[in-house]
Amino acid sequence: MGKKLSAVQIEQYEREGFVFPVEAFSRQEAARYRARLEESEALVGRRIGKGFNFKPHLLFTWVSEIVRHPAVLDAVEDLVGPNIRLFHLTAWPKDAHDPAFVTWHQDATYFGLEPPLQVTAWVALTDASVEAGCMEVIPGSHKGGQSHHHETLSPHNLLSRGQTLSHPFDRSRTVFMPVRAGQFSLHHTHLVHSSGPNRTDDRRVGFGISYIPTHVRCTSRTRLTAMLVRGRDEYRHFDDERWPLADYGEDERAFHAEAVARFRASNEEQTRRYG
Ligand SMILES: O=C(O)CCC(=O)C(=O)O
């Protein structure tokens, strides 16, 4: 038994590469966070979406609350140990009847993490049902290590580079990972997964929060930022990210722009390895 996950869930994560659903907060709290998201979008004058969906935990105080939520961190600690950095965060919005989709990929592609011990917690601000385009995964696919990807061009692919697995893979057994507002799923950095369009009348939004144990480093020459969210870091492989003190403040915007620029530069370097 871990702090949050049962022994069965921990064993399932090791065997299959994913666990869901796990409870983070109530539906009411999720609705409050969704309202904060919509207020933030009004404040910025722009909706969260492709090109504006990286690292919002550096811009908005309420997102920095979610990434430090004890229920999420307890579950992550059960999988990667007590010293944890937030390596990256991508917001994944799909509007009602949005054709947006995500091609089959592994999160590790372009991250350049060594060893590849990253776990993504996908935290739902709204219900993410099968109809709404929740994630679909290939159980056990994380055991195959890093696969080659190529870039595809589709305005509807939510992945920043449209990265897609290049070689045929076994799709005879897949599992959908529906989660309700306030719940989350966890998946391994090498787990092959995708998601389809939202066929419901409501918006579907979740945060894919990538956590790593502090001994993990990035192999890029670009030095990246990452936020220490639990425990201690004796390794110092990343520059510290600091909590936002004001929503979309001037300092917060400048820090966010720098962090995202470094992250994109690192991704660019890594495409030469896996792209
Ligand atoms: O939200 C989605 O539809 C896809 C999310 C995803 O690919 C991820 O979190 O790694």
The ligand as an SDF file (V2000), in Angstrom:
LIG
                    3D

 10  9  0  0  0  0  0  0  0  0999 V2000
   -5.6640   15.0030  -23.4530 O   0  0  0  0  0  0  0  0  0  0  0  0
   -5.4770   14.3010  -24.4360 C   0  0  0  0  0  0  0  0  0  0  0  0
   -6.3810   14.0550  -25.2270 O   0  0  0  0  0  0  0  0  0  0  0  0
   -4.1360   13.6820  -24.6840 C   0  0  0  0  0  0  0  0  0  0  0  0
   -3.2150   13.8120  -23.5070 C   0  0  0  0  0  0  0  0  0  0  0  0
   -1.8690   13.2300  -23.6970 C   0  0  0  0  0  0  0  0  0  0  0  0
   -1.4910   12.7650  -24.7420 O   0  0  0  0  0  0  0  0  0  0  0  0
   -0.9570   13.2380  -22.5380 C   0  0  0  0  0  0  0  0  0  0  0  0
   -1.2880   13.7750  -21.4770 O   0  0  0  0  0  0  0  0  0  0  0  0
    0.1650   12.7060  -22.6730 O   0  0  0  0  0  0  0  0  0  0  0  0
  1  2  2  0
  2  3  1  0
  2  4  1  0
  4  5  1  0
  5  6  1  0
  6  7  2  0
  6  8  1  0
  8  9  2  0
  8 10  1  0
M  END
$$$$
